Amino acid sequence: MPEIIKVIIPAYNEADSIAKVIAEIPDFVDEIIVVSNNSTDKTEENAAQAGATVLKESRKGYGYACLKGMDYISNQEIKPDIIVFLDGDYSDFPSEMDKIIAPIINDNIDMVIGARVRSLREPGSMTFPQRFGNKLATTLMKLFFNANFTDLGPFRAIKYDKLLQLNMQDKTYGWTVEMQLKAIRQKFSYIEVPVHYKNRIGVSKVSGTVKGAIFAGVKILGWIFKYSIK
């Protein structure tokens, strides 16, 4: 039986990009779920017109939006086999989703991270705080947990049953690193797949501001040190 695949896209004021993201998601996806994270523009309207299921989460935070999408799926009668997480700013290439899910389908891998490798990144697409934060976080994960991650990229896929086992908790910037740390602790199989990455549409709500970059860094390091002393 073909795998049931659902995509969760957290989106905060991504009216100019969300329809482009949805349009490039492959046809094998069964449902595209856009979670509007208290958007004040036409994100919700544009996402709905593009064919997505639109949910609203008034509590600001990347994790809140992801959890909202998961809660919606948990109430559906037929559960998916694979969940793909994707940003709504058009910095990822949704057409590469087949590369993200292939290791799960073909090799029974539990989780796949889309790694934004330098050779495939558009110049300027990752800010210095993003590059520095990724390097620091993945180096510490290697040191403390012998993990083989090089990126905390948001474009990722995971088996639905494994995602539930992680009991995700982070409500804001630590969502991606929490998932990776918990996958390590629970000895899930994982792999990174190189993906292209381009300059996003609009200004980043995290790396585009000093406040956002600092808060994200604190969150990420907090999760790593929390798990390192367990």
N, C-alpha and C positions, 0 to 999 in steps of 0.2 A: 504493500500500500504506500502511495506517495506520502512524503512527510508533509505535515501541516506546519506552515511557517508564518509567523506573525512578526510585524515590525513595530517597535515602539519608538516614537520620535518626540522627545521633550522639546518644546518650542516656546520661547519667550520673545514676542515682537519680531517674528521672522516672516512678516507679510510679503516681503520682496523675494524671498527665497523658497518658501515652503512648497509652493506649487511645482517649482523646478525639481526639488528633491523627490517629490512624489511621482512626478512624470518619469523619472529615470529608474524607479524601482522595478525590478524584473517582474514579469507576469506570473512567475511561479509562487509569488507571495500571496497568501490567502487573505490577509487583512493588514492594512496600514493604519496604525493608531497614532494619531497626533494628540499629544497632551499639551494643551495651552496652559502655560505656567503663569497665569494672571496677565495675559497679553492685553495690551490696550490698543493695538492696531487691528488690521484685518487678517491676522494670522488664522483665526478660526474660520472665518468666511472663505478665505482662499483655500485652506486645507480641505474643507468640506466640498467645495466646488471641484477640487482636483480628485475627489473620490475617496478621501480618507474618513475614517471614523474619528470624530473630534470629541475629546474629553476636556473638561475644565478642572484645573487644580489651582485654587486661589492662594495656597501657601507657596511662597517663592522658594525655589530650591530644585536643583537638578534631580536629586534623589526623590523628592516629593513627587515630581512629575513621573519618574520611572515607576515608583510604587503605585501611583494612580493607574498607570497602564496595566501593571501586574494584577491589581485588584479587579479591574474590569475583566481581564482574561479569566481570573479564578472563578468568576460567576457564570462563565459560559459552559454550556453542556459538553461541547466537544473541545478538548484541550489541545493546544498545539504540541508539536514535537520539538520545534526550535523557535527560540526568540532571538530576534536581531535588534540591537540597539543602534541608532543612527542619529546624528545631529541634524537639526533643521536649518542650518546656515549655509548649506550647499558647499561646504569645504570638502566633504567626502565625495566619493564617486559611487553613487548607489548601484550603478551598473556592474560594479565589482563584487556585488553581493554573492554571486555564484562562487567566487574564490573564498569568501568568508565561510560559507556553509559547507563547501566540499569536504573538508577534513572530517566534519561531523558525520556526513552522510556516507562517505566512502571509507573512512578509517576509524569510525566510532570514537572520535575525539570528543571530549566533553565540552570544551570551550575554545573559541578561536578569537584572537585579538588582531585587529587590523593595525599593523605596525606602519607608522608614517615615516618610512625610511628616507634618509636625506636625498638619495638619488631620485626618488619619485615625488619629492615635494616641490611645489612651485615656490620660487624665491619670495620670502616674506610671509609665507603662509603660516609659519609657526613663530610666535614672538620669542624674544629672549627668555621671559619668565616661563613659557611653556617648555622650551628646550632645556633650560636649566632644571626646572622642576622634574621633568621626565628623567633626566640623567641622574639626578640626586636620588629620586624615589627608586628607580630600577637598580641603581648601584646598591642602595641599602637593602633592597629585597634580595639581591644576590648575596650580599654579605650575611644577612640574618637568616635567610630561608633557602639559600642556594637556588633561587628562582632564576629562570632563563628569560625574563621579560626585558624588552628594550623600550617599551612604550606603554603608556596608559591610555591609548587611543580609544575614543568613544565608539568607533565603528567595530562592533563585536557581535558574535553569535554564541549562544549557549543552549544546551539541551534544556527544555522546559523543566523536567523533573529535577535536574541538577540545580537549576536556578532556585527552585523552591527549597532545596536542601540548604542553600546558603543562608537563608533567613536574613535577607538584606535589611539593613537598618538605617544607613546613612541618608540624611534628608537633603544634603546640599552638595558640596564639592568633592566629598570623599567617596562617592558612589563607585567610581571605576576602580580605585585602588582597593576598596573594601572587597569588591567582587574577586579581584585577583588574589588578594591575601587569603580570603576564605577558601578559594579554590585550591590554593597550595596546601592549606592546613587540612583540608578534607581529601587531599591526594587525588584530585581530579586530574585527568589528562588534559593537557592544553598545548596549544601551538600558536605561534605568530605567523601571520601571512602579510607580506609587504603589500601596501596599498598606496595608490596615488593620493595626493592631498593638495588642495588649491586654496587660494585666498578666499576667505569667506565673504559673503555678502553682508554688509553692515559691520558694526563694531562689536567685538566680543564682549560679553557681559562679565567674563572672568579675567582672561589674560589682557583684555583691552583696558582695564583699569588697575590702578595701583592697589586699591582696596580689594578688588576681586582676586588679584594675583596673590596677595598676602594671605587672604582667608583660605584660598585654595591650597596654598603651600602648607599652612598650619594644619588644615584638615588631613591632607595626605600624609604628612609626617606623623601626625597624631595616630592615625591608624597603624602605620608601620611600627612605631614604638610600642603601641598598645599590644600588638601581636608578638613583638619581639621579647616581651617580658612574661608572656603566658607560659 
